[in-house]
Amino acid sequence: MTRSEKLRLIVQLSIPSILAQISATVMFFIDAAMVGHLGEKATAAIGLVETTTWLMGGLGSAVNMGFSVQVAHFIGANDFESARKVLRQGLVCSFLWSLLLSLAAIAVHSFLPFWLGGSAEIARDASLYFMYIGIFGIFFQMEGFAGSMLKCSGNMKIPSALNIMMCCLDVVFNYFFIYILDLGVVGAAYDTGAAELITVVFMLWFLLAKSPMLRLFHNSESSKLESFRPTADVVKTAFKIGAPMGLQHTLMGGAQIVSTIIVAPLGTVAIAANSLAITVESLCYMPGYGIAEAATTLVGQGIGAGQRMLTRSFARMSVALGMAVMTLMGVLMFIFAPELMSLMSPVEDIISEGAAALRIEAFAEPMFAAAIVCNGVFVGAGDTLKPAVMSLVSMWGVRLTLAWWLAGRFGLMGVWTAMAIELTFRGAIFLLRLFKGNWNKALTRA
């Protein structure tokens, strides 16, 4: 393939995923904006438990990737029967895992706000919101599983279209639950669950009934349903890929929770500004995650096909594209930070603090892109342990240490300065591994 053909393929795979990522971000943006207009207490209630919900989502994603990376490798090798075998077993394991996460959320929901340092005035709303998000996590888990499988088969359009549909549904349900039924913060959880339920039904239907490579009945003559029983070889490989990612998400999520604990003593305004600024910033980095998903697919299938030079080329071009896009997004975020924050909240103090935080973070976006897309490359190669260790050292050794030290001196701006420094450091060490490391050892063995 020529350079232009490779770039065109990366862009073709990235655009649907970028649109889906942006639509998901817009969904959270709308959630936060609608809740933000209920007042700073409502915003702080969601912001307090937000990082813990991310942790749950990350743990679910790790399980999904443990199976979908195997599927990408088998599809690259044209072994579709093995790919379907992994799919069936992954479906069972992901569902059981989602049940465990939901039970855990129910068990801790009443204690969590106080563990995070929240005040009594926001604890009730925060705990109820977290409980319902945890229950609806089953829908989120299975939607993520189906979408990940479709993307690893090269089908970016269906998952992306359905995620955009979920965003539109979320707007409708938001208005219904939050304003018409006057459910407030709890309504924000209900609308998310309703939108995810409808989306997961369509997503699983396209995966299990319509996918040419992965549908359960893969030819018109067969009516026999193959076994869904997990086998040791598939689960062991999924664990090898997913366990480092799960550990990474656990400790990274733990670090985010510690960051929330650092911010909590700064007051309700700081909690709300921090939460809303994170939501706004996600508009900037979601394109990077879209490109990372394309990189995971291309690298995974390239390794399955044994194409060494092509795989390396896709990896490096994907990272360069991600850095270019997120640099542009960072510039726009710096310029329009006050306007973006004003969409989220009418409270002037929240707008002012949030905008200042975003302008600090804008300088880190190029290297944040490098970390995001490089990680997508490594996941596609099944190389998850060392990148996980690198992320954890960066997060705990750099961000939290600096945030703890700077928060007492500069408040919320100190926390965001620590974040910008850490993301720049993480991007640098990930780029070093991309060009100098042995992330493509699967190709070397082949």
C-alpha positions in Angstrom: 0.0 0.0 0.0 1.1 3.6 -0.7 1.4 6.1 2.1 -1.8 7.9 0.9 -3.7 4.6 0.7 -2.7 3.7 4.3 -3.7 7.2 5.5 -7.0 7.0 3.7 -7.7 3.6 5.3 -6.9 5.0 8.8 -9.1 8.0 8.2 -12.0 5.8 6.9 -11.9 3.6 10.0 -11.3 6.6 12.3 -14.1 8.9 11.2 -17.1 6.7 12.2 -15.4 5.9 15.6 -14.5 9.6 16.1 -18.1 10.6 15.5 -19.3 7.9 17.9 -16.8 9.1 20.6 -17.8 12.7 20.1 -21.5 11.7 20.2 -20.9 9.9 23.5 -19.1 12.9 24.8 -21.9 15.2 23.7 -24.2 12.9 25.6 -22.3 13.4 28.8 -21.9 17.1 28.0 -25.7 17.4 27.7 -26.2 15.4 30.9 -23.8 17.6 32.8 -25.3 20.8 31.3 -28.9 19.8 32.2 -27.9 18.8 35.7 -25.6 21.9 36.0 -28.7 24.1 35.6 -30.2 22.4 38.6 -27.5 24.1 40.7 -24.0 23.5 42.0 -25.1 20.8 44.5 -26.6 18.6 41.8 -23.4 19.0 39.7 -21.2 18.3 42.7 -23.2 15.1 43.5 -22.5 13.6 40.1 -19.0 14.9 40.0 -18.2 13.3 43.3 -18.9 9.7 42.1 -18.0 10.3 38.4 -14.5 8.9 38.7 -15.8 5.8 40.4 -18.2 5.2 37.5 -15.2 5.5 35.1 -13.4 2.9 37.1 -16.3 0.5 36.6 -16.5 1.2 32.9 -12.7 0.7 32.6 -12.9 -2.7 34.3 -15.7 -3.7 31.9 -13.7 -2.5 28.9 -10.7 -4.6 29.9 -12.7 -7.8 29.9 -14.2 -6.9 26.5 -10.7 -6.2 25.0 -9.4 -9.5 26.2 -11.7 -11.2 23.8 -12.0 -8.7 21.0 -8.2 -8.5 20.4 -8.2 -12.3 19.9 -11.1 -11.9 17.4 -9.1 -9.3 15.5 -6.1 -11.6 15.3 -8.2 -14.5 14.0 -9.9 -12.4 11.5 -6.5 -11.1 10.2 -5.5 -14.8 9.8 -8.8 -15.5 8.0 -9.8 -18.0 10.8 -13.4 -17.0 11.2 -14.5 -20.1 12.9 -12.1 -19.5 15.8 -13.1 -15.8 15.9 -16.8 -16.9 16.4 -15.7 -19.3 19.1 -14.0 -16.5 21.0 -17.0 -14.3 20.5 -19.4 -16.8 22.1 -17.2 -17.4 25.1 -16.6 -13.6 25.5 -20.4 -13.0 25.5 -20.8 -15.2 28.5 -17.8 -14.0 30.4 -18.6 -10.3 29.8 -22.2 -10.7 31.0 -21.1 -12.5 34.2 -18.5 -9.8 34.9 -21.1 -7.1 34.4 -23.4 -8.8 37.0 -20.5 -8.8 39.5 -19.8 -5.1 39.0 -23.5 -4.2 39.4 -23.7 -6.1 42.7 -20.6 -4.3 43.9 -22.1 -0.9 43.0 -25.3 -1.8 45.0 -23.2 -2.9 48.0 -21.2 0.3 48.3 -23.4 3.0 47.0 -24.6 4.4 50.4 -21.0 4.6 51.7 -19.2 5.8 48.6 -19.9 9.6 48.9 -18.5 9.7 52.4 -15.5 7.7 51.5 -14.7 10.2 48.8 -15.0 13.1 51.2 -18.3 14.4 50.1 -20.6 16.5 52.4 -23.9 15.3 53.7 -25.8 17.9 51.5 -24.8 16.0 48.3 -24.4 12.5 49.7 -27.9 11.2 49.1 -28.1 12.3 45.4 -24.6 11.0 44.8 -25.2 7.6 46.2 -28.5 7.1 44.4 -27.0 8.2 41.1 -24.1 5.8 41.5 -26.3 2.9 42.4 -28.5 3.3 39.3 -25.5 3.8 37.0 -24.1 0.6 38.5 -27.3 -1.4 37.9 -27.5 -0.1 34.3 -23.9 -1.0 33.8 -25.0 -4.4 32.5 -26.4 -2.6 29.4 -23.2 -0.5 29.1 -21.0 -3.6 29.4 -22.8 -5.6 26.7 -23.1 -2.6 24.4 -19.3 -2.1 24.7 -18.7 -5.8 24.1 -20.8 -5.9 20.9 -19.3 -2.6 19.6 -15.8 -3.8 20.3 -16.4 -7.0 18.4 -17.9 -5.3 15.4 -15.0 -2.8 15.3 -12.4 -5.5 15.5 -14.0 -7.1 12.5 -13.5 -3.8 10.6 -17.2 -2.7 10.9 -16.9 0.9 12.4 -20.1 2.3 10.8 -22.7 0.3 12.7 -21.3 0.8 16.2 -20.7 4.5 15.4 -24.2 5.0 14.1 -25.8 3.3 17.1 -23.7 5.4 19.5 -24.9 8.6 17.7 -28.5 7.2 18.1 -27.9 6.7 21.8 -26.8 10.3 22.1 -30.0 11.5 20.5 -32.1 9.2 22.7 -30.2 10.5 25.8 -31.3 14.1 25.0 -34.9 13.0 24.8 -34.8 10.9 27.9 -32.9 13.6 29.8 -35.6 16.1 29.2 -38.3 13.6 30.1 -36.7 12.2 33.4 -35.0 15.4 34.7 -37.6 18.0 33.8 -41.0 16.5 33.0 -40.8 13.9 35.8 -38.7 16.2 37.9 -36.4 13.5 39.1 -33.3 15.7 39.2 -30.0 13.8 39.6 -31.6 10.4 39.7 -33.3 11.2 36.4 -29.9 11.7 34.8 -29.1 8.0 35.7 -32.5 6.8 34.5 -32.1 8.5 31.1 -28.6 7.0 30.6 -29.9 3.5 31.4 -32.9 3.8 29.0 -30.7 5.0 26.1 -28.2 2.3 26.7 -30.8 -0.4 26.9 -32.3 0.5 23.5 -28.8 0.8 22.0 -27.5 -2.6 23.2 -30.5 -4.4 21.7 -29.7 -3.1 18.3 -25.9 -3.6 18.8 -26.2 -7.2 19.8 -28.7 -7.9 16.9 -26.2 -6.5 14.3 -23.4 -8.5 15.9 -25.1 -11.9 16.5 -27.5 -11.9 13.5 -26.1 -9.7 10.8 -22.3 -9.7 10.9 -20.9 -11.6 7.9 -17.9 -12.8 10.0 -19.3 -13.2 13.5 -23.0 -13.9 13.4 -24.1 -17.0 15.4 -25.5 -18.8 12.4 -22.8 -18.2 9.8 -24.3 -19.9 6.9 -27.9 -20.4 5.7 -27.7 -24.2 5.9 -26.6 -24.4 9.6 -29.2 -24.2 12.3 -27.0 -25.6 15.1 -26.0 -23.2 17.8 -22.4 -23.8 18.8 -21.2 -24.0 22.4 -21.0 -20.9 24.6 -19.1 -22.7 27.3 -15.8 -20.9 28.1 -12.7 -23.0 27.5 -9.3 -22.7 29.3 -7.3 -21.6 26.2 -9.5 -18.7 25.2 -10.1 -17.5 28.8 -6.4 -17.8 29.6 -5.5 -15.6 26.6 -8.2 -13.1 27.4 -6.9 -12.9 30.9 -3.4 -12.4 29.7 -4.5 -9.5 27.5 -7.2 -8.1 29.8 -5.8 -8.6 33.3 -3.0 -5.9 32.8 -5.7 -3.6 31.4 -8.0 -4.4 34.3 -5.2 -3.7 36.8 -4.4 -0.5 35.0 -8.0 0.7 35.0 -8.2 -0.3 38.7 -5.2 1.7 39.8 -5.8 4.5 37.3 -9.4 4.7 38.5 -8.1 4.6 42.0 -5.8 7.5 41.2 -8.8 9.4 39.7 -10.7 8.8 42.9 -7.7 10.0 45.0 -7.7 13.1 42.8 -11.4 13.6 43.6 -10.5 13.3 47.3 -7.8 15.9 46.8 -10.3 18.3 45.1 -13.2 17.6 47.6 -11.8 19.8 50.5 -11.6 22.7 48.1 -15.4 23.1 48.3 -18.6 22.5 46.3 -17.6 25.1 43.6 -14.3 23.4 43.0 -15.9 19.9 42.8 -18.4 21.2 40.3 -15.9 23.1 38.2 -13.5 20.2 38.1 -16.3 17.8 37.0 -17.6 20.1 34.3 -14.2 21.0 33.0 -13.4 17.2 32.7 -16.6 16.8 30.7 -15.7 19.7 28.4 -12.1 18.5 27.9 -13.4 15.1 26.8 -14.6 16.8 23.6 -11.0 17.5 22.9 -9.6 14.0 23.5 -12.4 11.8 22.2 -11.1 12.1 18.6 -7.9 10.6 19.9 -9.8 7.6 21.2 -11.6 7.2 17.9 -8.2 7.0 16.1 -6.9 4.7 18.7 -9.8 2.2 18.0 -8.9 2.3 14.3 -5.3 1.6 15.3 -6.3 -1.3 17.4 -8.2 -2.9 14.5 -5.5 -2.3 11.9 -2.7 -3.5 14.2 -4.6 -6.5 15.4 -5.5 -7.7 11.9 -2.0 -6.9 10.7 -0.5 -9.1 13.3 -2.9 -11.8 12.6 -1.9 -11.6 8.9 1.8 -11.5 9.8 2.4 -8.2 8.0 5.3 -6.7 9.9 6.1 -3.5 7.9 2.5 -2.6 7.2 1.6 -3.0 10.9 4.4 -0.7 12.0 3.5 1.9 9.4 -0.2 1.9 10.4 0.9 2.3 14.1 3.1 5.3 13.4 0.7 7.0 11.0 -2.2 6.6 13.4 -0.2 8.2 16.2 0.8 11.1 14.0 -2.8 11.7 12.9 -4.0 11.6 16.5 -1.5 14.1 17.6 -2.4 16.5 14.8 -6.1 16.3 15.4 -5.8 16.8 19.2 -3.4 19.7 18.8 -6.1 21.5 16.8 -8.7 20.6 19.4 -6.4 21.9 22.1 -6.1 25.2 20.4 -9.9 25.5 20.0 -10.4 24.5 23.7 -7.9 27.2 24.8 -9.7 29.9 22.8 -13.3 29.0 23.7 -12.9 27.7 27.2 -15.1 30.4 28.9 -17.9 29.9 26.3 -17.8 26.1 26.7 -18.0 26.3 30.5 -20.9 28.8 30.3 -22.9 26.1 28.4 -22.4 23.8 31.4 -23.3 26.1 34.3 -24.8 29.6 34.9 -22.7 30.0 38.1 -19.9 32.6 37.4 -17.4 31.1 39.8 -17.7 27.6 38.3 -17.3 29.1 34.8 -14.2 31.1 35.8 -12.4 28.2 37.6 -13.3 25.7 34.9 -12.1 27.9 32.0 -8.8 28.5 33.7 -8.3 24.7 34.2 -9.1 24.0 30.6 -6.5 26.5 29.4 -3.9 24.8 31.4 -4.8 21.4 30.1 -4.8 22.6 26.4 -1.0 22.6 26.4 -0.9 18.9 27.2 -3.3 17.7 24.4 -0.7 16.8 21.7 1.2 14.4 24.1 -2.1 13.2 25.6 -2.9 12.1 22.0 0.4 10.3 21.7 -0.4 8.3 24.9 -4.0 7.5 23.8 -3.2 6.3 20.3 0.0 4.5 21.3 -2.0 2.6 23.8 -4.5 1.6 21.1 -1.6 0.3 19.0 -0.2 -1.7 21.9 -3.7 -3.2 22.7 -4.1 -4.3 19.1 -0.7 -6.1 19.4 -1.8 -7.8 22.6 0.9 -5.9 24.5 -0.8 -4.6 27.6 1.4 -5.3 30.6 4.3 -2.9 30.1 2.0 0.0 28.9 -0.1 -0.5 32.0 2.9 -0.3 34.3 4.0 2.8 32.5 0.6 4.5 32.9 0.5 3.6 36.6 4.0 4.9 37.3 3.1 8.1 35.5 -0.3 8.6 37.2 0.7 7.7 40.8 4.3 8.9 40.7 3.8 12.1 38.8 0.2 13.3 38.8 -1.0 12.5 42.3 2.3 13.5 43.9 2.2 16.9 42.2 -1.5 17.3 42.7 -1.2 16.7 46.4 1.6 19.2 46.6 0.2 21.9 44.4 -3.5 21.7 45.6 -2.7 23.3 48.9 -0.8 26.2 47.3 -2.8 26.9 44.1 -6.2 25.1 44.7 -7.9 23.6 41.6 -5.4 25.2 39.2 -2.6 23.3 41.0 -4.5 20.0 40.4 -4.9 20.7 36.7 -1.3 21.8 36.3 -0.2 18.4 37.8 -2.5 16.7 35.3 -1.0 18.6 32.3 2.5 17.8 33.4 1.7 14.1 33.9 -0.1 13.7 30.5 2.9 15.2 28.7 5.3 12.8 30.5 3.1 9.8 29.7 2.9 10.7 26.1 6.7 11.0 25.9 7.4 7.6 27.4 4.7 6.0 25.2 6.3 7.4 22.1 9.6 6.1 23.2 8.1 2.6 23.5 6.4 2.9 20.1 9.7 3.6 18.3 12.2 1.7 20.6 10.2 -1.0 22.4 9.3 -4.5 21.6 5.5 -4.0 21.5 5.3 -6.0 18.2 6.8 -9.1 19.7 3.8 -11.1 18.4 5.0 -10.3 14.9 8.6 -11.2 15.8 7.5 -14.6 16.9 5.5 -15.1 13.7 
